Amino acid sequence: MDRLKSLNNFLEGSKPYFAMISLQFGYAGMNIITKVSLNHGMSHYVLVVYRHAIATAVIAPFALVFERKKQPRITFPVFMQIFALALLGPVIDQNFYYAGLKLTSPTFSCAMSNMLPAMTFVMAVIFRMEKINLKEVKCQAKIIGTVVTVAGAMLMTLYKGPLVEMVWTKHMHAQSTSDATVQSSTVSDKDWFLGSILLIIATLAWASLFVLQTKALETYRNHQLSLTSLVCLVGTIQAIAVTLVMERKPGAWKVGWDMNLLAAAYAGIVTSSISYYVQGIVIKRRGPVFATAFSPLMMIIVAIMGSFILAEKIYTGGVIGAALIVAGLYSVLWGKHKERRHEDDQIIQEIPESVKGCCSLRLQQNGGKLTPTTMEDLEGNKVELQKAELSAVVIYGREHDTGEWMLMLSSVLDLSLASVS
């Protein structure tokens, strides 16, 4: 019985890890399939339109079913926020990313995407959403990580270096590169530089989206599916307008039962729908730092898959630059983690000591579950019961490192005030 319980606890605790690892494979597949589609002549403007049209069709029904009640009112400021989010995400970010992916390689594009946390930190500082204190180690870590990340991106952009031969690709690289699937290995240095710039712009737009999304979520705090559906819908309309201007050939819109349709459907369903839902659950349970920490894994998966499927060539400059970006990424994430823990500790210090220690022993006996004591122990004493619940929530949050406990803490405080009144 104990073994079965231990196995169940292990599987339950492993779910976020399995989910994030599976998502990285999903993202990696998107990069490979999209690269093949672009190499076969698919317009990235049209791909963005189809991707977000499919994403809207997939997400909207769930928003209508689960979030019909108490929908936020769409005022003009709220609509402008949605309009800006759609412009930054589906239009600017995706178009520039796909254009950069076409001119470089999937591995290179994934490595550049790891700049996101550092760029988001810079944008947050510019808009005064982040406070800088150079005397604190966590702030120093974020600043150093940002500098190292930018240095890695510049190295990848300006320096290729010698070719890195892998054991399983020596024979493949020796073959002719006339096939369409290996066009990525024949791009010129000029195209590679331009692709790098496009990827940096895409990542900057992505970081700006995260900063603006923080404001939009104040309105759609309990309607995230609705917000995503609206952003995808407005983004689809904007992408259609951009495509009509940039793609004058009617034939560019034609999609058959081929790789182009697979790329649009895969990106819309997997990376814009399923991934949103799964990642949202993981972030609620383990926090955004945990979710972001898995992004370098996608780069490794893409490098292996790209070398097999696309005969992708990897250069020394890319390897060194990617290593610097990953090092900078984890430095920024470490600083953010320490900052969050410090904020949690400050909240806990404001709670009276008698409330904190009311039921920590019983909580430990129950394996960290929010059942600090039985009703019999506290029968007839509602105040003590709510103190116990409050302490349990605080300890649970500290031990499990999740943002969800803040909402639970607020609920317990509301109940306490209600009982006192």
Sequence and secondary structure as in RCSB ss.txt:
>XXXX:A:sequence
MDRLKSLNNFLEGSKPYFAMISLQFGYAGMNIITKVSLNHGMSHYVLVVYRHAIATAVIAPFALVFERKKQPRIT
FPVFMQIFALALLGPVIDQNFYYAGLKLTSPTFSCAMSNMLPAMTFVMAVIFRMEKINLKEVKCQAKIIGTVVTV
AGAMLMTLYKGPLVEMVWTKHMHAQSTSDATVQSSTVSDKDWFLGSILLIIATLAWASLFVLQTKALETYRNHQL
SLTSLVCLVGTIQAIAVTLVMERKPGAWKVGWDMNLLAAAYAGIVTSSISYYVQGIVIKRRGPVFATAFSPLMMI
IVAIMGSFILAEKIYTGGVIGAALIVAGLYSVLWGKHKERRHEDDQIIQEIPESVKGCCSLRLQQNGGKLTPTTM
EDLEGNKVELQKAELSAVVIYGREHDTGEWMLMLSSVLDLSLASVS
>XXXX:A:secstr
 HHHHHHHHHHHHHHHHHHHHHHHHHHHHHHHHHHHHHHTT  HHHHHHHHHHHHHHHHHHHHHHHS TT     
HHHHHHHHHHHIIIIIIIHHHHHHHHHHS HHHHHHHHTTHHHHHHHHHHHTTSS   TTSHHHHHHHHHHHHHH
HHHHHHHH   SEE  GGGHHHHHS   SGGGGGGG  HHHHHHHHHHHHHHHHHHHHHHHHHHHHHHHSTT HH
HHHHHHHHHHHHHHHHHHHHH   GGGG   SSHHHHHHHHIIIIIIIIHHHHHHHHHHHH HHHHHTTHHHHHH
HHHHHHHHHS   EEHHHHHHHHHHHHHHHHHHHHHHHHHHHHHHHHHHTS HHHHTSSHHHHHHTTT S  S T
TTTTT HHHHHHHHHHHHHHHHHHHT THHHHHHHHHHHHHHHHH 
